[in-house]
Amino acid sequence: MTERDYQQELDDLHSGKTSHFDITPEEFQAFQPIFHGYQYRTQIEAEAHHGGTLTYRLKKR
C-alpha cells in the first residue's frame, strides 16, 4: 500500500484540480497534522459519513 500525499491532495482541492477527497478513520491520524498545518484549511470543510469516513471539499462561497 502506497502512502497518500495529503499535502498534494489538499493543494489539488484548493486549486480546483479535484472537487473532493475522502479520509477513512484509519487515515485520520496521519492526515490531521497535515491538515492543521495547511495554509488554506479555513476554506475547506469536511462532511462526516456513517462509519467515520470524512469527505473534504472547498466551502461554497
mmCIF file of the N, C-alpha and C atoms, coordinates in Angstrom:
data_MODEL
# 
_entry.id   MODEL 
# 
loop_
_atom_site.group_PDB 
_atom_site.id 
_atom_site.type_symbol 
_atom_site.label_atom_id 
_atom_site.label_alt_id 
_atom_site.label_comp_id 
_atom_site.label_asym_id 
_atom_site.label_entity_id 
_atom_site.label_seq_id 
_atom_site.pdbx_PDB_ins_code 
_atom_site.Cartn_x 
_atom_site.Cartn_y 
_atom_site.Cartn_z 
_atom_site.occupancy 
_atom_site.B_iso_or_equiv 
_atom_site.pdbx_formal_charge 
_atom_site.auth_seq_id 
_atom_site.auth_comp_id 
_atom_site.auth_asym_id 
_atom_site.auth_atom_id 
_atom_site.pdbx_PDB_model_num 
ATOM 1   N N  . MET A 1 1  ? 0.841   -1.191 0.000  1.00 0.00 ? 1  MET A N  1 
ATOM 2   C CA . MET A 1 1  ? 0.000   0.000  0.000  1.00 0.00 ? 1  MET A CA 1 
ATOM 3   C C  . MET A 1 1  ? 0.879   1.246  0.000  1.00 0.00 ? 1  MET A C  1 
ATOM 4   N N  . THR A 1 2  ? 0.642   2.129  -0.937 1.00 0.00 ? 2  THR A N  1 
ATOM 5   C CA . THR A 1 2  ? 1.417   3.365  -1.004 1.00 0.00 ? 2  THR A CA 1 
ATOM 6   C C  . THR A 1 2  ? 0.795   4.416  -0.097 1.00 0.00 ? 2  THR A C  1 
ATOM 7   N N  . GLU A 1 3  ? 1.677   5.223  0.481  1.00 0.00 ? 3  GLU A N  1 
ATOM 8   C CA . GLU A 1 3  ? 1.193   6.300  1.338  1.00 0.00 ? 3  GLU A CA 1 
ATOM 9   C C  . GLU A 1 3  ? 0.629   7.415  0.488  1.00 0.00 ? 3  GLU A C  1 
ATOM 10  N N  . ARG A 1 4  ? -0.466  7.971  0.959  1.00 0.00 ? 4  ARG A N  1 
ATOM 11  C CA . ARG A 1 4  ? -1.081  9.087  0.240  1.00 0.00 ? 4  ARG A CA 1 
ATOM 12  C C  . ARG A 1 4  ? -0.323  10.377 0.522  1.00 0.00 ? 4  ARG A C  1 
ATOM 13  N N  . ASP A 1 5  ? -0.284  11.248 -0.466 1.00 0.00 ? 5  ASP A N  1 
ATOM 14  C CA . ASP A 1 5  ? 0.335   12.561 -0.313 1.00 0.00 ? 5  ASP A CA 1 
ATOM 15  C C  . ASP A 1 5  ? -0.787  13.544 0.020  1.00 0.00 ? 5  ASP A C  1 
ATOM 16  N N  . TYR A 1 6  ? -1.074  13.671 1.318  1.00 0.00 ? 6  TYR A N  1 
ATOM 17  C CA . TYR A 1 6  ? -2.190  14.512 1.750  1.00 0.00 ? 6  TYR A CA 1 
ATOM 18  C C  . TYR A 1 6  ? -1.972  15.970 1.383  1.00 0.00 ? 6  TYR A C  1 
ATOM 19  N N  . GLN A 1 7  ? -0.733  16.425 1.455  1.00 0.00 ? 7  GLN A N  1 
ATOM 20  C CA . GLN A 1 7  ? -0.429  17.810 1.072  1.00 0.00 ? 7  GLN A CA 1 
ATOM 21  C C  . GLN A 1 7  ? -0.825  18.049 -0.386 1.00 0.00 ? 7  GLN A C  1 
ATOM 22  N N  . GLN A 1 8  ? -0.492  17.123 -1.259 1.00 0.00 ? 8  GLN A N  1 
ATOM 23  C CA . GLN A 1 8  ? -0.838  17.250 -2.680 1.00 0.00 ? 8  GLN A CA 1 
ATOM 24  C C  . GLN A 1 8  ? -2.347  17.202 -2.866 1.00 0.00 ? 8  GLN A C  1 
ATOM 25  N N  . GLU A 1 9  ? -3.016  16.336 -2.130 1.00 0.00 ? 9  GLU A N  1 
ATOM 26  C CA . GLU A 1 9  ? -4.477  16.252 -2.243 1.00 0.00 ? 9  GLU A CA 1 
ATOM 27  C C  . GLU A 1 9  ? -5.135  17.553 -1.802 1.00 0.00 ? 9  GLU A C  1 
ATOM 28  N N  . LEU A 1 10 ? -4.612  18.168 -0.740 1.00 0.00 ? 10 LEU A N  1 
ATOM 29  C CA . LEU A 1 10 ? -5.139  19.461 -0.304 1.00 0.00 ? 10 LEU A CA 1 
ATOM 30  C C  . LEU A 1 10 ? -4.875  20.540 -1.354 1.00 0.00 ? 10 LEU A C  1 
ATOM 31  N N  . ASP A 1 11 ? -3.664  20.538 -1.917 1.00 0.00 ? 11 ASP A N  1 
ATOM 32  C CA . ASP A 1 11 ? -3.338  21.516 -2.968 1.00 0.00 ? 11 ASP A CA 1 
ATOM 33  C C  . ASP A 1 11 ? -4.240  21.326 -4.189 1.00 0.00 ? 11 ASP A C  1 
ATOM 34  N N  . ASP A 1 12 ? -4.471  20.073 -4.586 1.00 0.00 ? 12 ASP A N  1 
ATOM 35  C CA . ASP A 1 12 ? -5.340  19.795 -5.735 1.00 0.00 ? 12 ASP A CA 1 
ATOM 36  C C  . ASP A 1 12 ? -6.769  20.251 -5.463 1.00 0.00 ? 12 ASP A C  1 
ATOM 37  N N  . LEU A 1 13 ? -7.219  20.061 -4.252 1.00 0.00 ? 13 LEU A N  1 
ATOM 38  C CA . LEU A 1 13 ? -8.558  20.512 -3.870 1.00 0.00 ? 13 LEU A CA 1 
ATOM 39  C C  . LEU A 1 13 ? -8.638  22.032 -3.908 1.00 0.00 ? 13 LEU A C  1 
ATOM 40  N N  . HIS A 1 14 ? -7.669  22.690 -3.306 1.00 0.00 ? 14 HIS A N  1 
ATOM 41  C CA . HIS A 1 14 ? -7.670  24.155 -3.253 1.00 0.00 ? 14 HIS A CA 1 
ATOM 42  C C  . HIS A 1 14 ? -7.582  24.783 -4.643 1.00 0.00 ? 14 HIS A C  1 
ATOM 43  N N  . SER A 1 15 ? -6.828  24.161 -5.539 1.00 0.00 ? 15 SER A N  1 
ATOM 44  C CA . SER A 1 15 ? -6.651  24.718 -6.882 1.00 0.00 ? 15 SER A CA 1 
ATOM 45  C C  . SER A 1 15 ? -7.803  24.371 -7.827 1.00 0.00 ? 15 SER A C  1 
ATOM 46  N N  . GLY A 1 16 ? -8.702  23.482 -7.391 1.00 0.00 ? 16 GLY A N  1 
ATOM 47  C CA . GLY A 1 16 ? -9.820  23.088 -8.236 1.00 0.00 ? 16 GLY A CA 1 
ATOM 48  C C  . GLY A 1 16 ? -9.535  21.894 -9.120 1.00 0.00 ? 16 GLY A C  1 
ATOM 49  N N  . LYS A 1 17 ? -8.366  21.314 -8.970 1.00 0.00 ? 17 LYS A N  1 
ATOM 50  C CA . LYS A 1 17 ? -7.997  20.139 -9.767 1.00 0.00 ? 17 LYS A CA 1 
ATOM 51  C C  . LYS A 1 17 ? -8.884  18.944 -9.416 1.00 0.00 ? 17 LYS A C  1 
ATOM 52  N N  . THR A 1 18 ? -9.293  18.867 -8.137 1.00 0.00 ? 18 THR A N  1 
ATOM 53  C CA . THR A 1 18 ? -10.247 17.855 -7.691 1.00 0.00 ? 18 THR A CA 1 
ATOM 54  C C  . THR A 1 18 ? -11.379 18.557 -6.946 1.00 0.00 ? 18 THR A C  1 
ATOM 55  N N  . SER A 1 19 ? -12.531 17.909 -6.880 1.00 0.00 ? 19 SER A N  1 
ATOM 56  C CA . SER A 1 19 ? -13.675 18.522 -6.193 1.00 0.00 ? 19 SER A CA 1 
ATOM 57  C C  . SER A 1 19 ? -13.796 18.069 -4.749 1.00 0.00 ? 19 SER A C  1 
ATOM 58  N N  . HIS A 1 20 ? -13.195 16.921 -4.426 1.00 0.00 ? 20 HIS A N  1 
ATOM 59  C CA . HIS A 1 20 ? -13.272 16.392 -3.066 1.00 0.00 ? 20 HIS A CA 1 
ATOM 60  C C  . HIS A 1 20 ? -12.314 15.209 -2.925 1.00 0.00 ? 20 HIS A C  1 
ATOM 61  N N  . PHE A 1 21 ? -12.101 14.806 -1.691 1.00 0.00 ? 21 PHE A N  1 
ATOM 62  C CA . PHE A 1 21 ? -11.406 13.553 -1.417 1.00 0.00 ? 21 PHE A CA 1 
ATOM 63  C C  . PHE A 1 21 ? -11.878 13.032 -0.072 1.00 0.00 ? 21 PHE A C  1 
ATOM 64  N N  . ASP A 1 22 ? -11.728 11.728 0.125  1.00 0.00 ? 22 ASP A N  1 
ATOM 65  C CA . ASP A 1 22 ? -12.192 11.072 1.343  1.00 0.00 ? 22 ASP A CA 1 
ATOM 66  C C  . ASP A 1 22 ? -11.022 10.639 2.212  1.00 0.00 ? 22 ASP A C  1 
ATOM 67  N N  . ILE A 1 23 ? -11.244 10.715 3.515  1.00 0.00 ? 23 ILE A N  1 
ATOM 68  C CA . ILE A 1 23 ? -10.290 10.229 4.508  1.00 0.00 ? 23 ILE A CA 1 
ATOM 69  C C  . ILE A 1 23 ? -11.019 9.201  5.369  1.00 0.00 ? 23 ILE A C  1 
ATOM 70  N N  . THR A 1 24 ? -10.445 8.027  5.472  1.00 0.00 ? 24 THR A N  1 
ATOM 71  C CA . THR A 1 24 ? -11.044 6.969  6.285  1.00 0.00 ? 24 THR A CA 1 
ATOM 72  C C  . THR A 1 24 ? -10.604 7.147  7.746  1.00 0.00 ? 24 THR A C  1 
ATOM 73  N N  . PRO A 1 25 ? -11.308 6.498  8.658  1.00 0.00 ? 25 PRO A N  1 
ATOM 74  C CA . PRO A 1 25 ? -10.881 6.580  10.064 1.00 0.00 ? 25 PRO A CA 1 
ATOM 75  C C  . PRO A 1 25 ? -9.439  6.116  10.272 1.00 0.00 ? 25 PRO A C  1 
ATOM 76  N N  . GLU A 1 26 ? -9.002  5.130  9.508  1.00 0.00 ? 26 GLU A N  1 
ATOM 77  C CA . GLU A 1 26 ? -7.632  4.629  9.632  1.00 0.00 ? 26 GLU A CA 1 
ATOM 78  C C  . GLU A 1 26 ? -6.590  5.651  9.172  1.00 0.00 ? 26 GLU A C  1 
ATOM 79  N N  . GLU A 1 27 ? -6.959  6.531  8.260  1.00 0.00 ? 27 GLU A N  1 
ATOM 80  C CA . GLU A 1 27 ? -6.034  7.545  7.730  1.00 0.00 ? 27 GLU A CA 1 
ATOM 81  C C  . GLU A 1 27 ? -6.050  8.845  8.531  1.00 0.00 ? 27 GLU A C  1 
ATOM 82  N N  . PHE A 1 28 ? -7.066  9.011  9.364  1.00 0.00 ? 28 PHE A N  1 
ATOM 83  C CA . PHE A 1 28 ? -7.306  10.303 10.002 1.00 0.00 ? 28 PHE A CA 1 
ATOM 84  C C  . PHE A 1 28 ? -6.114  10.813 10.812 1.00 0.00 ? 28 PHE A C  1 
ATOM 85  N N  . GLN A 1 29 ? -5.498  9.972  11.617 1.00 0.00 ? 29 GLN A N  1 
ATOM 86  C CA . GLN A 1 29 ? -4.392  10.444 12.459 1.00 0.00 ? 29 GLN A CA 1 
ATOM 87  C C  . GLN A 1 29 ? -3.186  10.896 11.646 1.00 0.00 ? 29 GLN A C  1 
ATOM 88  N N  . ALA A 1 30 ? -2.931  10.274 10.513 1.00 0.00 ? 30 ALA A N  1 
ATOM 89  C CA . ALA A 1 30 ? -1.825  10.699 9.652  1.00 0.00 ? 30 ALA A CA 1 
ATOM 90  C C  . ALA A 1 30 ? -2.182  11.987 8.907  1.00 0.00 ? 30 ALA A C  1 
ATOM 91  N N  . PHE A 1 31 ? -3.455  12.133 8.549  1.00 0.00 ? 31 PHE A N  1 
ATOM 92  C CA . PHE A 1 31 ? -3.906  13.301 7.787  1.00 0.00 ? 31 PHE A CA 1 
ATOM 93  C C  . PHE A 1 31 ? -4.021  14.562 8.645  1.00 0.00 ? 31 PHE A C  1 
ATOM 94  N N  . GLN A 1 32 ? -4.500  14.418 9.868  1.00 0.00 ? 32 GLN A N  1 
ATOM 95  C CA . GLN A 1 32 ? -4.857  15.572 10.693 1.00 0.00 ? 32 GLN A CA 1 
ATOM 96  C C  . GLN A 1 32 ? -3.736  16.588 10.897 1.00 0.00 ? 32 GLN A C  1 
ATOM 97  N N  . PRO A 1 33 ? -2.494  16.186 11.230 1.00 0.00 ? 33 PRO A N  1 
ATOM 98  C CA . PRO A 1 33 ? -1.440  17.203 11.410 1.00 0.00 ? 33 PRO A CA 1 
ATOM 99  C C  . PRO A 1 33 ? -1.140  17.973 10.120 1.00 0.00 ? 33 PRO A C  1 
ATOM 100 N N  . ILE A 1 34 ? -1.241  17.311 8.992  1.00 0.00 ? 34 ILE A N  1 
ATOM 101 C CA . ILE A 1 34 ? -1.007  17.982 7.709  1.00 0.00 ? 34 ILE A CA 1 
ATOM 102 C C  . ILE A 1 34 ? -2.126  18.978 7.434  1.00 0.00 ? 34 ILE A C  1 
ATOM 103 N N  . PHE A 1 35 ? -3.361  18.564 7.710  1.00 0.00 ? 35 PHE A N  1 
ATOM 104 C CA . PHE A 1 35 ? -4.498  19.463 7.512  1.00 0.00 ? 35 PHE A CA 1 
ATOM 105 C C  . PHE A 1 35 ? -4.397  20.688 8.428  1.00 0.00 ? 35 PHE A C  1 
ATOM 106 N N  . HIS A 1 36 ? -4.055  20.486 9.675  1.00 0.00 ? 36 HIS A N  1 
ATOM 107 C CA . HIS A 1 36 ? -3.969  21.616 10.616 1.00 0.00 ? 36 HIS A CA 1 
ATOM 108 C C  . HIS A 1 36 ? -2.859  22.586 10.250 1.00 0.00 ? 36 HIS A C  1 
ATOM 109 N N  . GLY A 1 37 ? -1.828  22.120 9.567  1.00 0.00 ? 37 GLY A N  1 
ATOM 110 C CA . GLY A 1 37 ? -0.753  22.995 9.125  1.00 0.00 ? 37 GLY A CA 1 
ATOM 111 C C  . GLY A 1 37 ? -0.984  23.607 7.753  1.00 0.00 ? 37 GLY A C  1 
ATOM 112 N N  . TYR A 1 38 ? -2.107  23.259 7.124  1.00 0.00 ? 38 TYR A N  1 
ATOM 113 C CA . TYR A 1 38 ? -2.360  23.715 5.757  1.00 0.00 ? 38 TYR A CA 1 
ATOM 114 C C  . TYR A 1 38 ? -2.825  25.168 5.748  1.00 0.00 ? 38 TYR A C  1 
ATOM 115 N N  . GLN A 1 39 ? -2.186  25.973 4.927  1.00 0.00 ? 39 GLN A N  1 
ATOM 116 C CA . GLN A 1 39 ? -2.422  27.409 4.883  1.00 0.00 ? 39 GLN A CA 1 
ATOM 117 C C  . GLN A 1 39 ? -3.883  27.772 4.594  1.00 0.00 ? 39 GLN A C  1 
ATOM 118 N N  . TYR A 1 40 ? -4.564  26.997 3.763  1.00 0.00 ? 40 TYR A N  1 
ATOM 119 C CA . TYR A 1 40 ? -5.913  27.342 3.331  1.00 0.00 ? 40 TYR A CA 1 
ATOM 120 C C  . TYR A 1 40 ? -6.989  26.470 3.992  1.00 0.00 ? 40 TYR A C  1 
ATOM 121 N N  . ARG A 1 41 ? -6.693  25.888 5.150  1.00 0.00 ? 41 ARG A N  1 
ATOM 122 C CA . ARG A 1 41 ? -7.636  24.948 5.767  1.00 0.00 ? 41 ARG A CA 1 
ATOM 123 C C  . ARG A 1 41 ? -8.978  25.578 6.097  1.00 0.00 ? 41 ARG A C  1 
ATOM 124 N N  . THR A 1 42 ? -9.016  26.901 6.336  1.00 0.00 ? 42 THR A N  1 
ATOM 125 C CA . THR A 1 42 ? -10.286 27.544 6.670  1.00 0.00 ? 42 THR A CA 1 
ATOM 126 C C  . THR A 1 42 ? -11.229 27.601 5.467  1.00 0.00 ? 42 THR A C  1 
ATOM 127 N N  . GLN A 1 43 ? -10.707 27.334 4.278  1.00 0.00 ? 43 GLN A N  1 
ATOM 128 C CA . GLN A 1 43 ? -11.532 27.332 3.067  1.00 0.00 ? 43 GLN A CA 1 
ATOM 129 C C  . GLN A 1 43 ? -12.056 25.941 2.739  1.00 0.00 ? 43 GLN A C  1 
ATOM 130 N N  . ILE A 1 44 ? -11.721 24.972 3.584  1.00 0.00 ? 44 ILE A N  1 
ATOM 131 C CA . ILE A 1 44 ? -12.076 23.574 3.338  1.00 0.00 ? 44 ILE A CA 1 
ATOM 132 C C  . ILE A 1 44 ? -12.988 23.090 4.458  1.00 0.00 ? 44 ILE A C  1 
ATOM 133 N N  . GLU A 1 45 ? -13.988 22.314 4.076  1.00 0.00 ? 45 GLU A N  1 
ATOM 134 C CA . GLU A 1 45 ? -14.885 21.742 5.072  1.00 0.00 ? 45 GLU A CA 1 
ATOM 135 C C  . GLU A 1 45 ? -14.945 20.236 4.903  1.00 0.00 ? 45 GLU A C  1 
ATOM 136 N N  . ALA A 1 46 ? -15.323 19.576 5.982  1.00 0.00 ? 46 ALA A N  1 
ATOM 137 C CA . ALA A 1 46 ? -15.438 18.122 5.974  1.00 0.00 ? 46 ALA A CA 1 
ATOM 138 C C  . ALA A 1 46 ? -16.874 17.727 6.270  1.00 0.00 ? 46 ALA A C  1 
ATOM 139 N N  . GLU A 1 47 ? -17.324 16.699 5.593  1.00 0.00 ? 47 GLU A N  1 
ATOM 140 C CA . GLU A 1 47 ? -18.635 16.124 5.837  1.00 0.00 ? 47 GLU A CA 1 
ATOM 141 C C  . GLU A 1 47 ? -18.417 14.709 6.347  1.00 0.00 ? 47 GLU A C  1 
ATOM 142 N N  . ALA A 1 48 ? -18.981 14.414 7.516  1.00 0.00 ? 48 ALA A N  1 
ATOM 143 C CA . ALA A 1 48 ? -18.832 13.091 8.122  1.00 0.00 ? 48 ALA A CA 1 
ATOM 144 C C  . ALA A 1 48 ? -19.895 12.142 7.596  1.00 0.00 ? 48 ALA A C  1 
ATOM 145 N N  . HIS A 1 49 ? -19.503 10.916 7.376  1.00 0.00 ? 49 HIS A N  1 
ATOM 146 C CA . HIS A 1 49 ? -20.415 9.877  6.906  1.00 0.00 ? 49 HIS A CA 1 
ATOM 147 C C  . HIS A 1 49 ? -20.486 8.749  7.918  1.00 0.00 ? 49 HIS A C  1 
ATOM 148 N N  . HIS A 1 50 ? -21.536 7.982  7.835  1.00 0.00 ? 50 HIS A N  1 
ATOM 149 C CA . HIS A 1 50 ? -21.699 6.812  8.697  1.00 0.00 ? 50 HIS A CA 1 
ATOM 150 C C  . HIS A 1 50 ? -20.481 5.900  8.517  1.00 0.00 ? 50 HIS A C  1 
ATOM 151 N N  . GLY A 1 51 ? -19.907 5.472  9.600  1.00 0.00 ? 51 GLY A N  1 
ATOM 152 C CA . GLY A 1 51 ? -18.723 4.628  9.533  1.00 0.00 ? 51 GLY A CA 1 
ATOM 153 C C  . GLY A 1 51 ? -17.436 5.406  9.756  1.00 0.00 ? 51 GLY A C  1 
ATOM 154 N N  . GLY A 1 52 ? -17.524 6.744  9.813  1.00 0.00 ? 52 GLY A N  1 
ATOM 155 C CA . GLY A 1 52 ? -16.364 7.553  10.151 1.00 0.00 ? 52 GLY A CA 1 
ATOM 156 C C  . GLY A 1 52 ? -15.580 8.139  8.996  1.00 0.00 ? 52 GLY A C  1 
ATOM 157 N N  . THR A 1 53 ? -15.954 7.840  7.760  1.00 0.00 ? 53 THR A N  1 
ATOM 158 C CA . THR A 1 53 ? -15.263 8.439  6.613  1.00 0.00 ? 53 THR A CA 1 
ATOM 159 C C  . THR A 1 53 ? -15.628 9.915  6.523  1.00 0.00 ? 53 THR A C  1 
ATOM 160 N N  . LEU A 1 54 ? -14.645 10.743 6.190  1.00 0.00 ? 54 LEU A N  1 
ATOM 161 C CA . LEU A 1 54 ? -14.855 12.178 6.016  1.00 0.00 ? 54 LEU A CA 1 
ATOM 162 C C  . LEU A 1 54 ? -14.605 12.546 4.565  1.00 0.00 ? 54 LEU A C  1 
ATOM 163 N N  . THR A 1 55 ? -15.479 13.372 4.008  1.00 0.00 ? 55 THR A N  1 
ATOM 164 C CA . THR A 1 55 ? -15.283 13.915 2.665  1.00 0.00 ? 55 THR A CA 1 
ATOM 165 C C  . THR A 1 55 ? -14.898 15.378 2.809  1.00 0.00 ? 55 THR A C  1 
ATOM 166 N N  . TYR A 1 56 ? -13.742 15.724 2.266  1.00 0.00 ? 56 TYR A N  1 
ATOM 167 C CA . TYR A 1 56 ? -13.252 17.108 2.309  1.00 0.00 ? 56 TYR A CA 1 
ATOM 168 C C  . TYR A 1 56 ? -13.506 17.768 0.962  1.00 0.00 ? 56 TYR A C  1 
ATOM 169 N N  . ARG A 1 57 ? -14.022 19.014 1.008  1.00 0.00 ? 57 ARG A N  1 
ATOM 170 C CA . ARG A 1 57 ? -14.245 19.799 -0.209 1.00 0.00 ? 57 ARG A CA 1 
ATOM 171 C C  . ARG A 1 57 ? -14.119 21.276 0.137  1.00 0.00 ? 57 ARG A C  1 
ATOM 172 N N  . LEU A 1 58 ? -14.003 22.096 -0.906 1.00 0.00 ? 58 LEU A N  1 
ATOM 173 C CA . LEU A 1 58 ? -13.946 23.540 -0.690 1.00 0.00 ? 58 LEU A CA 1 
ATOM 174 C C  . LEU A 1 58 ? -15.300 24.026 -0.210 1.00 0.00 ? 58 LEU A C  1 
ATOM 175 N N  . LYS A 1 59 ? -15.274 25.003 0.700  1.00 0.00 ? 59 LYS A N  1 
ATOM 176 C CA . LYS A 1 59 ? -16.524 25.607 1.140  1.00 0.00 ? 59 LYS A CA 1 
ATOM 177 C C  . LYS A 1 59 ? -17.133 26.372 -0.025 1.00 0.00 ? 59 LYS A C  1 
ATOM 178 N N  . LYS A 1 60 ? -18.436 26.367 -0.087 1.00 0.00 ? 60 LYS A N  1 
ATOM 179 C CA . LYS A 1 60 ? -19.118 27.161 -1.114 1.00 0.00 ? 60 LYS A CA 1 
ATOM 180 C C  . LYS A 1 60 ? -19.004 28.636 -0.721 1.00 0.00 ? 60 LYS A C  1 
ATOM 181 N N  . ARG A 1 61 ? -18.756 29.444 -1.719 1.00 0.00 ? 61 ARG A N  1 
ATOM 182 C CA . ARG A 1 61 ? -18.563 30.886 -1.444 1.00 0.00 ? 61 ARG A CA 1 
ATOM 183 C C  . ARG A 1 61 ? -19.821 31.660 -1.642 1.00 0.00 ? 61 ARG A C  1 
# 
